Amino acid sequence: MNFRKIVYLLLIALFASTIAVQAKEERVSIESKQVVQHAKYEHKTLTQLAASFWKTTGLYAIFNTHDNEISVDPAGNVKKLGAFESSFGRIIMFAIVFVLFYLAIAKGFEPLLLLPIAFGGLLANIPLAHMTGPDGMLGVIYNMGIANEFFPLLIFMGVGAMTDFGPLLANPKTALLGGAAQFGIFGSLVGAVALGFDLRSASAISIIGGADGPTSIFIANKLAPDMLGAIAVAAYSYMALVPVIQPPIMKLLTTKEERQIRMGVQRKVSRREKLIFPLLVIMLSIFILPESTPLIGAFAFGNFAKESGVVDRLSDTMQNALINAVTIFLGLGVGSKLAADKFLVLDSLGIMLIGLVAFSVGTAAGVLMAKLMNKFSKEPINPLIGAAGVSAVPMSARVVSKVGSEAKPGNILLMHAMGPNVAGVIGSAVAAGVLLSIFK
């Protein structure tokens, strides 16, 4: 037998012995685990089994205030819950969630987002399940698209694909009304600071004044992630309550004669103008305020794809399938921040109050600016369209048209109101960019 064969035999023998040793170690490991498992198991009576089951129920977790329960956020941070947070706080949150269900279903207030947000809040308050943890359903959704601001950008893309800039281009001066309505944002910033919020938190809260849900989520996640739940719920609640909040303000600040003003027929906007406008907006953002380009870029892309007329399938997907799917995930992800230990704090009440005042001030500023413009304009301007300067598209424009037709039947203001309405979307994104830039 030559030397080469001897080497081969030695290698085969070594390989075989190695496999045998590994198999023996695995068998020993399995046997030891079984021994440990058998050692841990204790025979229990039926009463003891029932008691063990009771301690794993949600009722036990809620009513036992000294069970040392913990909550886990999407980042994996662990927090020990207090007696209130783990018991009565959850009951309060369940009540709040069912109120949101009522508003979404019975009243029809922004159901596409209010319903999934509320259901996410319901899941977030389930005891012991850790749904908001990094491996929980809500935690996975949150990390997937809210922690990195991806979902709000996709929403903006879909909104851009559904937006028609024709009314704004037909009457460019209505852009001033969209700008005036942003006064609510910067006014609420000052108010939030005066109430004791730090500048970063106040900046995140202030966007509620524009009634822009995606932008509120985008900036809150960057500046005040702990307040995301309260900010998002406030923003979408006030968007949903546009038909309730805005009409009294509009009527208070205008006379019946002003509400009856008829506006002339708008000129026809060419396809070329509609193609150039989103490109012009994004280029101005790039050169002047790069911090706003994520939002404005997504918005401009959606609109440019629609107006190009050559990618109808992509535009249709952004307007329907994409935005619908993202809305589900966005709502559930935001709902993850409605856990009792995060939402039931004094700051949440302050956020809701500041948001209401900010939204009201934004509406009033738009109406007052329209009244001022009407005094110096050759063509009549109905001051009601100023209320559409907030970013609640197209709810504000519809409310304006409704109030106008109530004052004078047949007075259709919808298309005129859409000008400041879409300008408000751009304005809130620009305002968010300004607020983000000051913290760089």
Disulfide bonds with the S-S distance in Angstrom:
none
